Amino acid sequence: MSEETKSLNFIEHIIEEDLANGLSKDKLRFRFPPEPNGYLHIGHTKAIGISFGLGEAYNAPVNLRFDDTNPAKEEQEYVDAIKRDIEWLGYKWANELYSSDYFHKLYEWAVKLIKDGKAYVDSQSSEAMAEQKGTPTQPGVDGPYRNRSVEENLDLFERMKNGEFDEGEHILRAKIDMQHPNMLMRDPIMYRILKKHHHRTGNEWCIYPMYDWTHGESDYIEQISHSLCSLEFKPHRELYDWFKEHVYDYASETLPMLPKQREFARLNLSYTIMSKRKLLKLVEEGHVSGWDDPRMPTISGLRRRGYTPNSIRQFIEKVGVAKRENVIDVSLLEFCVREDLNQTAPRVMAVLDPVKLVITNYPEGKEEWLEAENNPEDDRAGFRKVPFSKELYIEREDFKEAAGNKFFRLTLGGEVRLKNAYIIKGESVVKDTQGNITEIHCTYSTDTEKRVKGTLHWVSIKHAIKAEVREYDRLFLDEAPDSHQDKDFMDFINPDSLKIIEAYVEPGLENAKPGDRFQFQRIGYFNVDDDSTSEHLVFNKTVGLRDSWAKQKPKPQQAQNKSQQAQQKRPAIEVIKQLGKKYTNLPEAKQAKSKAEILKLAEQISYEDLQPLFNTAAKKVGTRIATMIALRVLLKNGLERNDDISAFIAKALEDDNELLLAEARAL
């Protein structure tokens, strides 16, 4: 087996085997079949990525087919939103199709099944039918209408179509086996009466086909080679095959290929719900502002929050294709957008919790426009000018009157660098009657070559623009909010999932447009919301510069005690070194997990802990990578870059290991 074949996922193995057994490559066809009864969410991106990814890999057409068989819940709004989301993700479909396109053909085939004694009209109540169906351990029993004559069934079915009966009065069922071990094979429903307006066919139909009857036959009509769906449809495969094999007798000359259904594990994400019905409830009850609320796991919500198509596609690639269900930590999704925006987002300065800083020895009325780099990750991004003056805003948390050696920010008597500007020294503070600091007074030095440990961001008060910042947290406080039998998922809604802040941003953002993405230096990634106007800027927080949730989420007491004991036994720097030793041997998903752990541990170490690792031997690449990751946190927390740091990074940039290079370039 070649190395290339070994790297294939199980679906690709199936396709390769089919091609090896004689399936012509030009017969490969795939489809993505959403039901237009809600907006697409992050869970759908896996199915989208698999089907469209296979289309790209094999240069095969992928149909976008809307399974629109339930007019009571489906709307054109959802159709338009689904198309918009798939296009935004960067995928192109070969044909836009609808199951409603096939209503006449499906009806024609249903009539043929009746004539062949394979379908009948049942006139019982739903309660009676449910009782006769049995249980997984008890076989069902035949109903009183199962042996109606072909003529009576044909007459009733036509009258159902013509609207002569009320909803619930009759249904059409496939005649399979009421004692079958698979309950889905116990005479499943094929048609029900629904006198509802359809978003495409209007009032033409009074009967609508059920999903199991429509789905497989639509695949067959479109000559789909591989019908890929999530694991919950595995029990349906037997019924899928029964329907297609019977229909094949009616159409084999014009439709020679029978589709093959195969199932993969769907995407489950922690702290998230994936049910469109439950997401709709959040919208209808006003817990969120709409389907595109940035707290929603919908693609439109993620887009509005500032996620990029590339970050979502990278996430799907890291998750991979599996046969067994599992839950992916949402922090992996956040890691992917953080990595993507690090490469592409322009850097700007913004202050979210401002305190006034006065440079007492800076000339009154003087202004300077200083040069600032737009993005150190992009050589083409260039530079911009930012205004500097006597009075600035800095973040309130960036100042303490007195602090220990792990605080790399401003203190009384301490020196820090103002980003892109001068070095300042804390001299005194002004407080209000409650003891709150209202002003910090400092002096500045034009000797910018002086070595200091901290760097702060700032904005000039005179030039700053007010902006509304919407800071989002997890919508749910529980990792699996809809998995509790004794509680409703709504019980776990986070009451503090949205915090609105009045912030100050540098004047260059005055003309920012909805959708523009930025890194607010030392804070996180933000994008301009759709509500933003030229008079009132609104930013959404996409993600922080590091995972802050890991420190907050509750843990079982036992696990927490073990973790605390482990930390007491082993200093954080030692754990970082241990993680580094294994780093290069890990698969990509586990590397991401280790990286997140190193970032968290780095909050507990000092520069003095980390500096000795700068001299790690070149062959110990994993340790050097872990050191680089930890160094990023210290620099983010205000550590000033010095000669030792610059030399360590420069040496890494000369290495040929791609992982080390990537981390070094990020600094």
C-alpha positions as CSV (number, residue, x, y, z in Angstrom):
1,M,0.0,0.0,0.0
2,S,1.4,3.4,-1.0
3,E,2.0,6.2,1.5
4,E,-0.7,8.2,-0.3
5,T,-3.2,5.4,0.1
6,K,-2.4,5.1,3.8
7,S,-3.3,8.8,4.4
8,L,-6.8,8.4,2.9
9,N,-9.8,8.5,5.2
10,F,-12.2,5.6,5.3
11,I,-14.6,7.2,2.8
12,E,-11.8,7.8,0.3
13,H,-10.8,4.2,0.8
14,I,-14.4,3.2,-0.2
15,I,-14.2,5.3,-3.3
16,E,-10.8,4.1,-4.3
17,E,-12.0,0.5,-3.9
18,D,-15.0,1.2,-6.1
19,L,-12.8,2.7,-8.8
20,A,-10.5,-0.3,-8.6
21,N,-13.5,-2.6,-9.0
22,G,-14.6,-0.9,-12.2
23,L,-16.5,2.3,-11.4
24,S,-15.6,4.9,-14.0
25,K,-14.1,8.0,-12.4
26,D,-16.5,10.2,-14.6
27,K,-19.4,8.5,-12.8
28,L,-18.4,9.9,-9.4
29,R,-21.1,12.3,-8.2
30,F,-21.7,13.7,-4.7
31,R,-24.3,15.9,-3.1
32,F,-25.0,18.1,0.0
33,P,-28.7,17.8,0.8
34,P,-29.8,20.3,3.5
35,E,-33.4,20.7,4.6
36,P,-34.3,24.4,4.4
37,N,-35.8,24.5,7.8
38,G,-33.1,26.6,9.5
39,Y,-29.7,28.1,9.1
40,L,-26.6,26.0,8.7
41,H,-24.4,25.6,11.8
42,I,-20.9,24.5,12.5
43,G,-21.9,20.9,12.6
44,H,-23.0,21.1,8.9
45,T,-19.6,22.3,7.9
46,K,-18.2,18.8,8.3
47,A,-20.7,17.3,5.8
48,I,-20.2,20.3,3.5
49,G,-16.4,19.8,3.7
50,I,-16.5,16.1,3.1
51,S,-18.8,16.2,0.0
52,F,-17.4,19.3,-1.6
53,G,-13.9,18.2,-0.6
54,L,-14.3,14.9,-2.4
55,G,-15.7,16.9,-5.4
56,E,-12.5,18.9,-5.5
57,A,-10.2,15.9,-4.9
58,Y,-11.8,13.8,-7.7
59,N,-12.8,16.7,-10.0
60,A,-16.4,15.4,-9.7
61,P,-19.7,17.4,-9.6
62,V,-21.3,18.1,-6.3
63,N,-25.0,18.9,-6.3
64,L,-26.6,21.2,-3.8
65,R,-30.0,19.6,-3.3
66,F,-32.6,21.0,-0.9
67,D,-34.7,18.2,0.7
68,D,-37.8,20.4,0.8
69,T,-40.5,17.9,1.7
70,N,-42.0,19.6,4.7
71,P,-43.7,22.9,3.8
72,A,-44.8,23.4,7.4
73,K,-41.2,24.3,8.4
74,E,-39.4,25.3,5.3
75,E,-38.9,28.8,3.9
76,Q,-37.2,30.6,1.1
77,E,-35.2,32.6,3.7
78,Y,-33.5,29.4,4.7
79,V,-32.7,28.4,1.1
80,D,-31.1,31.8,0.5
81,A,-29.1,31.6,3.8
82,I,-27.8,28.1,3.0
83,K,-26.6,29.2,-0.5
84,R,-24.9,32.3,1.0
85,D,-23.1,30.2,3.6
86,I,-21.8,27.6,1.3
87,E,-20.5,30.3,-1.2
88,W,-18.9,32.1,1.7
89,L,-17.0,29.0,2.7
90,G,-15.6,28.9,-0.8
91,Y,-17.4,25.9,-2.3
92,K,-19.2,25.8,-5.7
93,W,-21.9,23.4,-6.5
94,A,-22.5,21.9,-10.0
95,N,-26.3,22.0,-9.9
96,E,-28.9,23.6,-7.6
97,L,-31.7,21.1,-7.2
98,Y,-34.7,20.5,-5.0
99,S,-36.5,17.3,-4.0
100,S,-39.7,19.1,-5.0
101,D,-38.4,18.9,-8.5
102,Y,-39.1,15.2,-8.3
103,F,-42.5,15.2,-6.7
104,H,-44.2,14.0,-9.9
105,K,-41.7,11.2,-10.5
106,L,-41.9,10.1,-6.9
107,Y,-45.7,10.0,-7.1
108,E,-45.5,7.9,-10.3
109,W,-43.1,5.4,-8.6
110,A,-45.4,5.2,-5.5
111,V,-48.3,4.3,-7.8
112,K,-46.2,1.5,-9.3
113,L,-45.3,0.2,-5.9
114,I,-49.0,0.1,-5.0
115,K,-49.7,-1.8,-8.2
116,D,-46.9,-4.3,-7.3
117,G,-48.4,-4.8,-3.9
118,K,-45.5,-3.1,-2.2
119,A,-47.4,-0.1,-0.8
120,Y,-50.9,0.5,0.7
121,V,-53.0,3.2,2.2
122,D,-53.5,3.0,6.0
123,S,-56.5,4.8,7.6
124,Q,-55.7,4.2,11.3
125,S,-55.0,6.8,13.9
126,S,-51.3,7.4,14.6
127,E,-51.7,6.0,18.1
128,A,-53.1,2.7,16.8
129,M,-50.2,2.4,14.3
130,A,-47.6,3.1,16.9
131,E,-49.1,0.4,19.2
132,Q,-49.0,-2.2,16.3
133,K,-45.4,-1.3,15.4
134,G,-44.1,-3.1,18.5
135,T,-40.7,-2.4,20.1
136,P,-37.1,-3.2,19.4
137,T,-37.5,-6.4,21.4
138,Q,-41.2,-7.2,20.4
139,P,-42.3,-7.7,16.8
140,G,-45.1,-5.6,15.3
141,V,-48.4,-6.9,14.1
142,D,-50.2,-6.3,10.8
143,G,-52.9,-3.6,10.8
144,P,-56.4,-4.0,9.5
145,Y,-55.8,-2.1,6.2
146,R,-52.6,-3.9,5.3
147,N,-54.3,-6.2,2.8
148,R,-56.5,-3.7,1.0
149,S,-56.9,-4.4,-2.7
150,V,-54.6,-2.7,-5.2
151,E,-57.7,-1.0,-6.7
152,E,-58.8,0.5,-3.4
153,N,-55.3,1.7,-2.6
154,L,-54.9,3.4,-6.0
155,D,-58.3,5.1,-5.6
156,L,-57.6,6.3,-2.0
157,F,-54.1,7.5,-2.9
158,E,-55.3,9.5,-5.9
159,R,-58.0,11.1,-3.8
160,M,-55.4,11.9,-1.1
161,K,-53.5,13.7,-3.9
162,N,-56.6,15.5,-5.0
163,G,-57.3,16.9,-1.5
164,E,-60.4,15.0,-0.7
165,F,-59.3,14.0,2.8
166,D,-58.2,15.9,5.9
167,E,-54.7,15.8,7.3
168,G,-54.2,12.6,9.3
169,E,-57.1,10.8,7.7
170,H,-54.9,8.5,5.6
171,I,-51.2,7.8,4.9
172,L,-49.4,5.7,2.3
173,R,-47.0,3.0,3.8
174,A,-44.5,0.8,2.2
175,K,-45.5,-2.9,2.6
176,I,-42.3,-4.6,3.9
177,D,-42.4,-6.6,7.1
178,M,-44.1,-5.7,10.4
179,Q,-41.9,-8.3,12.2
180,H,-38.7,-7.0,10.9
181,P,-35.8,-6.7,13.5
182,N,-35.2,-3.1,12.2
183,M,-38.2,-1.1,13.2
184,L,-37.6,1.3,10.3
185,M,-38.5,-1.6,8.0
186,R,-41.9,-2.1,9.7
187,D,-44.1,-0.6,6.9
188,P,-42.6,2.9,7.0
189,I,-44.7,5.9,6.0
190,M,-44.1,7.1,2.4
191,Y,-46.7,10.0,2.1
192,R,-48.8,12.0,4.5
193,I,-51.6,14.6,3.8
194,L,-50.4,18.1,4.4
195,K,-52.5,21.0,3.2
196,K,-49.7,23.6,3.5
197,H,-48.3,26.1,1.0
198,H,-44.9,25.0,-0.4
199,H,-42.3,27.7,-1.0
200,R,-41.7,26.4,-4.5
201,T,-44.7,24.3,-5.6
202,G,-47.3,26.5,-4.0
203,N,-50.6,24.7,-3.5
204,E,-50.1,22.1,-6.2
205,W,-49.8,19.2,-3.7
206,C,-51.9,18.1,-0.8
207,I,-49.6,15.1,-0.1
208,Y,-45.9,15.3,0.6
209,P,-43.3,12.4,0.6
210,M,-41.5,11.4,3.7
211,Y,-37.7,11.9,4.0
212,D,-36.7,8.2,3.7
213,W,-38.7,7.8,0.5
214,T,-37.6,11.1,-1.0
215,H,-33.9,11.2,-0.1
216,G,-32.7,7.9,-1.6
217,E,-34.8,8.3,-4.7
218,S,-33.5,11.8,-5.3
219,D,-30.0,10.4,-5.0
220,Y,-31.0,7.8,-7.6
221,I,-32.5,10.3,-10.0
222,E,-29.4,12.5,-9.8
223,Q,-27.2,9.3,-10.2
224,I,-25.2,10.1,-7.1
225,S,-22.4,7.6,-6.7
226,H,-21.8,8.0,-3.0
227,S,-24.5,9.3,-0.7
228,L,-22.7,10.4,2.5
229,C,-24.6,11.1,5.7
230,S,-24.1,11.2,9.4
231,L,-24.2,8.1,11.7
232,E,-27.7,8.5,12.8
233,F,-28.8,7.5,9.4
234,K,-27.0,4.1,9.5
235,P,-30.2,2.2,10.6
236,H,-31.9,3.9,7.7
237,R,-29.5,2.3,5.2
238,E,-31.5,-0.9,4.9
239,L,-34.6,1.1,4.0
240,Y,-32.6,3.3,1.7
241,D,-31.5,0.1,-0.2
242,W,-35.0,-1.4,-0.2
243,F,-36.6,1.6,-1.8
244,K,-33.8,2.1,-4.4
245,E,-33.8,-1.6,-5.4
246,H,-37.5,-1.6,-6.0
247,V,-37.4,1.7,-8.0
248,Y,-34.5,0.3,-10.0
249,D,-36.9,-2.1,-11.7
250,Y,-38.9,0.9,-13.0
251,A,-36.0,3.0,-14.3
252,S,-32.9,0.9,-14.8
253,E,-32.6,1.7,-18.5
254,T,-32.4,5.5,-18.1
255,L,-30.9,5.5,-14.5
256,P,-28.4,2.6,-14.5
257,M,-26.4,3.4,-11.3
258,L,-27.6,2.7,-7.8
259,P,-26.2,5.1,-5.2
260,K,-24.3,3.8,-2.2
261,Q,-25.1,5.2,1.3
262,R,-22.2,5.5,3.7
263,E,-22.1,7.1,7.1
264,F,-19.6,9.2,9.1
265,A,-19.5,10.6,12.6
266,R,-21.1,14.0,12.8
267,L,-19.4,17.0,14.3
268,N,-20.3,17.5,18.0
269,L,-18.8,20.6,19.6
270,S,-18.5,21.3,23.4
271,Y,-20.6,24.1,24.9
272,T,-22.8,24.1,21.8
273,I,-26.1,22.7,20.6
274,M,-26.5,21.4,17.0
275,S,-30.3,21.0,16.8
276,K,-31.9,23.5,14.4
277,R,-35.1,23.1,16.4
278,K,-33.4,24.2,19.6
279,L,-31.5,27.0,17.8
280,L,-34.8,28.2,16.5
281,K,-36.2,28.2,20.0
282,L,-33.3,30.5,21.1
283,V,-34.2,32.9,18.2
284,E,-38.0,32.8,18.8
285,E,-37.7,33.4,22.5
286,G,-35.3,36.3,22.1
287,H,-32.3,34.8,23.9
288,V,-30.3,35.8,20.9
289,S,-30.9,38.6,18.3
290,G,-31.4,36.2,15.4
291,W,-29.9,33.3,13.5
292,D,-26.8,35.4,12.8
293,D,-26.2,36.4,16.4
294,P,-22.4,36.1,17.0
295,R,-23.0,33.8,19.9
296,M,-24.9,31.3,17.7
297,P,-23.0,28.3,16.2
298,T,-24.5,29.1,12.8
299,I,-22.2,29.8,9.9
300,S,-23.8,33.2,9.6
301,G,-23.3,33.8,13.3
302,L,-19.6,32.8,13.1
303,R,-19.2,35.0,10.0
304,R,-20.7,38.0,11.8
305,R,-18.4,37.3,14.8
306,G,-15.4,37.5,12.6
307,Y,-14.5,33.9,11.8
308,T,-12.9,33.3,8.4
309,P,-13.8,30.7,5.8
310,N,-10.2,29.4,6.0
311,S,-10.3,29.0,9.8
312,I,-13.4,26.9,9.5
313,R,-12.0,24.8,6.7
314,Q,-8.8,24.3,8.7
315,F,-10.9,23.2,11.7
316,I,-12.8,20.6,9.7
317,E,-9.5,19.3,8.3
318,K,-8.0,18.9,11.8
319,V,-11.2,17.2,13.1
320,G,-10.9,14.6,10.3
321,V,-13.4,12.0,9.1
322,A,-14.3,9.3,11.7
323,K,-16.7,6.4,12.1
324,R,-17.4,6.9,15.8
325,E,-19.1,9.8,17.5
326,N,-17.0,12.1,19.7
327,V,-17.1,15.6,21.0
328,I,-14.6,18.2,19.8
329,D,-13.5,20.9,22.2
330,V,-14.6,24.3,21.0
331,S,-11.2,25.6,21.9
332,L,-9.8,23.8,18.8
333,L,-12.2,26.0,16.6
334,E,-11.0,29.1,18.5
335,F,-7.4,28.0,18.0
336,C,-7.9,27.7,14.2
337,V,-9.4,31.2,13.8
338,R,-6.7,32.6,16.1
339,E,-4.0,31.1,13.9
340,D,-5.6,32.3,10.7
341,L,-6.2,35.9,11.9
342,N,-2.7,36.1,13.3
343,Q,-1.5,35.9,9.7
344,T,-4.0,38.2,8.1
345,A,-5.5,40.7,10.6
346,P,-3.9,44.3,10.7
347,R,-2.7,45.3,14.2
348,V,-4.3,48.4,15.8
349,M,-4.5,49.9,19.3
350,A,-7.7,50.0,21.3
351,V,-8.3,50.5,25.0
352,L,-11.4,48.7,26.5
353,D,-11.1,49.6,30.1
354,P,-9.4,53.0,30.1
355,V,-7.6,54.9,32.7
356,K,-6.0,58.3,32.0
357,L,-2.2,58.5,31.8
358,V,-0.6,62.0,31.9
359,I,3.0,62.4,30.8
360,T,4.0,65.3,33.0
361,N,7.2,66.2,31.2
362,Y,5.8,66.0,27.7
363,P,5.3,69.5,26.2
364,E,1.8,70.9,26.5
365,G,0.0,71.0,23.1
366,K,2.6,68.9,21.3
367,E,1.5,66.2,18.9
368,E,3.5,63.5,17.1
369,W,2.5,61.0,14.4
370,L,4.5,57.9,15.1
371,E,5.1,55.0,12.7
372,A,3.5,51.6,13.6
373,E,3.7,48.3,11.8
374,N,0.4,47.0,10.4
375,N,1.2,43.2,10.6
376,P,4.6,41.7,11.4
377,E,3.4,38.4,9.8
378,D,2.8,40.1,6.4
379,D,5.7,41.9,4.7
380,R,3.3,43.6,2.4
381,A,1.1,45.1,5.1
382,G,3.3,48.2,5.5
383,F,3.1,50.8,8.2
384,R,0.6,53.4,9.5
385,K,0.8,56.7,11.5
386,V,-0.7,56.9,15.0
387,P,-1.0,60.1,17.0
388,F,0.8,60.6,20.3
389,S,0.2,63.4,22.8
390,K,0.6,64.3,26.5
391,E,-2.6,62.6,27.7
392,L,-3.3,58.9,26.8
393,Y,-5.6,56.1,27.7
394,I,-4.1,52.8,28.8
395,E,-5.8,49.6,30.1
396,R,-6.6,49.9,33.8
397,E,-5.2,46.3,34.4
398,D,-1.9,47.4,32.9
399,F,-1.1,49.5,36.1
400,K,-0.5,48.5,39.7
401,E,0.9,50.8,42.3
402,A,3.1,47.9,43.4
403,A,3.6,44.4,42.0
404,G,5.8,41.3,42.0
405,N,8.4,40.3,39.4
406,K,5.8,38.5,37.2
407,F,4.0,41.7,36.5
408,F,5.6,43.2,33.3
409,R,3.4,46.3,33.2
410,L,3.5,49.7,34.7
411,T,4.1,50.3,38.4
412,L,5.1,53.3,40.5
413,G,8.8,53.6,40.1
414,G,8.8,51.1,37.3
415,E,9.5,51.6,33.6
416,V,7.7,50.2,30.5
417,R,7.7,51.0,26.8
418,L,4.6,52.4,25.1
419,K,4.1,50.5,21.9
420,N,5.7,52.2,18.9
421,A,6.6,55.2,21.2
422,Y,8.6,56.1,24.3
423,I,9.7,54.6,27.6
424,I,7.7,55.9,30.6
425,K,8.2,55.7,34.3
426,G,5.3,55.7,36.9
427,E,5.6,58.6,39.3
428,S,2.3,59.1,41.1
429,V,-1.5,58.6,41.0
430,V,-4.7,60.7,41.4
431,K,-7.6,59.0,43.2
432,D,-11.2,59.8,43.7
433,T,-13.0,59.9,47.1
434,Q,-13.6,56.1,46.9
435,G,-9.9,55.4,46.4
436,N,-10.2,54.5,42.7
437,I,-7.3,55.6,40.5
438,T,-8.5,58.3,38.0
439,E,-5.1,59.4,36.7
440,I,-1.6,58.0,36.5
441,H,1.2,60.5,36.2
442,C,4.5,59.5,34.6
443,T,7.5,60.9,32.9
444,Y,8.9,59.9,29.6
445,S,12.4,59.3,28.2
446,T,13.5,59.7,24.6
447,D,16.1,57.0,25.2
448,T,14.2,54.2,23.4
449,E,17.2,51.9,23.4
450,K,16.9,51.4,27.1
451,R,16.1,47.8,28.1
452,V,12.8,47.4,29.9
453,K,10.6,44.3,30.4
454,G,7.1,45.6,29.6
455,T,5.3,47.0,26.6
456,L,1.8,48.6,26.8
457,H,-0.7,49.6,24.1
458,W,-2.4,53.0,24.3
459,V,-4.4,55.6,22.5
460,S,-4.1,59.4,22.5
461,I,-7.1,60.9,24.3
462,K,-7.3,63.9,22.0
463,H,-7.5,61.7,18.9
464,A,-9.2,58.6,20.1
465,I,-12.6,57.5,18.6
466,K,-15.3,56.1,20.8
467,A,-16.5,52.6,19.8
468,E,-18.9,50.1,21.0
469,V,-17.3,46.7,21.7
470,R,-19.4,43.6,22.1
471,E,-17.5,41.1,24.1
472,Y,-18.9,37.6,23.7
473,D,-18.6,34.6,26.0
474,R,-19.9,31.0,25.6
475,L,-23.7,30.9,25.1
476,F,-23.9,27.9,27.4
477,L,-22.2,27.2,30.8
478,D,-22.3,23.4,30.4
479,E,-20.1,21.4,28.0
480,A,-23.1,19.4,26.8
481,P,-26.2,21.5,27.5
482,D,-28.7,19.2,25.7
483,S,-27.4,15.9,27.2
484,H,-29.2,16.1,30.6
485,Q,-32.3,14.0,31.0
486,D,-33.5,15.9,34.0
487,K,-32.8,19.5,32.8
488,D,-33.7,21.5,29.7
489,F,-30.9,22.9,27.7
490,M,-32.2,26.4,28.3
491,D,-31.3,26.0,32.0
492,F,-27.6,26.3,31.0
493,I,-27.8,29.6,29.1
494,N,-25.0,31.9,30.2
495,P,-26.6,35.2,31.5
496,D,-23.3,37.0,30.9
497,S,-22.7,35.8,27.3
498,L,-22.7,39.4,26.0
499,K,-21.0,42.3,27.6
500,I,-21.2,45.8,25.9
501,I,-18.2,48.0,26.5
502,E,-17.5,51.7,25.6
503,A,-14.0,51.6,24.3
504,Y,-11.5,54.0,22.6
505,V,-9.7,53.1,19.4
506,E,-7.0,54.8,17.3
507,P,-8.3,57.3,14.7
508,G,-7.2,55.1,11.7
509,L,-10.3,52.9,12.3
510,E,-12.7,55.8,11.5
511,N,-13.4,54.4,8.1
512,A,-13.5,50.7,9.0
513,K,-16.3,48.8,7.2
514,P,-18.6,45.9,8.4
515,G,-16.7,42.7,8.1
516,D,-13.2,44.2,8.5
517,R,-11.0,42.2,10.9
518,F,-8.3,43.5,13.2
519,Q,-6.1,42.5,16.1
520,F,-6.5,44.8,19.0
521,Q,-3.0,44.5,20.2
522,R,-2.5,42.6,23.4
523,I,-6.3,42.0,23.7
524,G,-7.6,39.8,20.9
525,Y,-9.2,39.7,17.4
526,F,-12.2,41.9,16.6
527,N,-14.3,42.6,13.5
528,V,-16.6,45.4,12.5
529,D,-20.3,44.4,13.1
530,D,-23.1,44.8,10.6
531,D,-24.7,47.3,12.9
532,S,-21.7,49.6,12.6
533,T,-22.1,53.1,10.9
534,S,-19.7,55.9,10.2
535,E,-21.1,57.7,13.3
536,H,-21.1,54.7,15.6
537,L,-18.4,52.1,15.2
538,V,-19.3,48.6,16.6
539,F,-16.8,45.8,17.0
540,N,-17.4,42.2,17.9
541,K,-14.8,40.2,19.8
542,T,-14.0,37.2,17.7
543,V,-11.5,35.5,20.0
544,G,-8.9,36.4,22.6
545,L,-5.2,36.1,21.9
546,R,-5.2,33.0,24.1
547,D,-7.7,30.6,25.5
548,S,-9.0,32.2,28.7
549,W,-11.9,29.8,29.2
550,A,-9.8,26.8,30.2
551,K,-9.0,28.6,33.5
552,Q,-12.7,29.4,34.1
553,K,-14.6,26.3,33.3
554,P,-15.6,24.2,36.3
555,K,-14.0,20.9,36.9
556,P,-15.1,17.9,39.1
557,Q,-13.7,18.4,42.5
558,Q,-11.6,15.2,42.3
559,A,-10.0,16.1,39.1
560,Q,-9.4,19.6,40.4
561,N,-7.6,18.3,43.5
562,K,-5.5,16.0,41.4
563,S,-4.6,18.8,39.1
564,Q,-3.7,21.1,42.0
565,Q,-1.5,18.3,43.6
566,A,0.2,17.7,40.2
567,Q,1.0,21.4,40.0
568,Q,2.3,21.5,43.5
569,K,4.7,18.6,42.7
570,R,5.8,19.9,39.3
571,P,6.5,23.5,38.5
572,A,4.8,24.8,35.3
573,I,8.1,25.3,33.5
574,E,8.9,21.6,34.0
575,V,5.6,20.5,32.6
576,I,6.2,22.8,29.6
577,K,9.5,21.1,29.0
578,Q,7.9,17.7,29.2
579,L,5.2,18.7,26.7
580,G,7.9,20.0,24.4
581,K,9.8,16.7,24.4
582,K,6.9,14.9,22.8
583,Y,5.6,17.7,20.7
584,T,7.0,16.9,17.3
585,N,5.9,13.2,17.5
586,L,2.2,14.1,18.1
587,P,-0.5,14.1,15.4
588,E,-1.8,17.6,14.4
589,A,-4.9,17.5,16.7
590,K,-2.9,16.5,19.7
591,Q,-0.3,19.1,18.9
592,A,-3.0,21.7,19.1
593,K,-4.1,20.4,22.5
594,S,-0.5,20.4,23.8
595,K,-0.1,23.9,22.5
596,A,-3.2,25.1,24.3
597,E,-1.8,23.5,27.5
598,I,1.5,25.2,27.1
599,L,-0.2,28.6,26.6
600,K,-2.1,28.1,29.8
601,L,0.9,27.0,31.8
602,A,2.9,30.0,30.5
603,E,0.7,32.2,32.6
604,Q,2.3,30.8,35.7
605,I,6.0,31.3,34.8
606,S,8.4,34.2,34.8
607,Y,11.0,35.3,32.3
608,E,13.7,34.0,34.6
609,D,12.1,30.5,34.4
610,L,12.0,30.6,30.6
611,Q,15.3,32.3,29.7
612,P,17.6,29.3,30.4
613,L,15.6,27.3,27.7
614,F,16.9,29.8,25.1
615,N,20.1,27.7,25.1
616,T,18.4,24.4,24.3
617,A,20.3,22.3,21.8
618,A,19.2,22.6,18.2
619,K,18.3,18.9,17.9
620,K,15.7,19.3,20.8
621,V,13.2,20.9,18.4
622,G,10.2,20.1,20.5
623,T,11.5,21.9,23.6
624,R,12.5,24.9,21.5
625,I,8.9,25.0,20.0
626,A,7.4,24.8,23.6
627,T,9.7,27.6,24.7
628,M,8.7,29.8,21.7
629,I,5.0,29.2,22.5
630,A,5.5,30.1,26.1
631,L,7.5,33.2,25.1
632,R,4.5,34.4,23.1
633,V,2.4,34.6,26.3
634,L,5.1,36.5,28.2
635,L,5.4,39.0,25.4
636,K,1.6,39.3,25.2
637,N,1.6,40.1,28.9
638,G,3.9,43.0,28.5
639,L,7.5,41.5,28.5
640,E,9.8,43.7,26.6
641,R,11.7,42.1,23.8
642,N,15.5,42.1,24.6
643,D,18.7,40.9,22.9
644,D,18.4,37.4,24.3
645,I,14.9,37.0,23.0
646,S,15.7,38.4,19.6
647,A,18.7,36.0,19.3
648,F,16.6,33.0,20.3
649,I,14.0,33.9,17.7
650,A,16.6,34.6,15.0
651,K,18.2,31.2,15.6
652,A,14.8,29.5,15.2
653,L,14.2,31.3,11.9
654,E,17.3,29.7,10.5
655,D,16.0,26.2,11.3
656,D,14.4,23.9,8.7
657,N,11.7,22.5,11.0
658,E,8.3,23.9,9.8
659,L,6.6,23.8,13.2
660,L,9.5,25.8,14.8
661,L,9.6,28.2,11.9
662,A,5.9,28.9,12.2
663,E,6.1,29.7,15.9
664,A,9.2,31.9,15.4
665,R,7.5,33.8,12.6
666,A,4.5,34.4,14.8
667,L,6.8,36.4,17.1
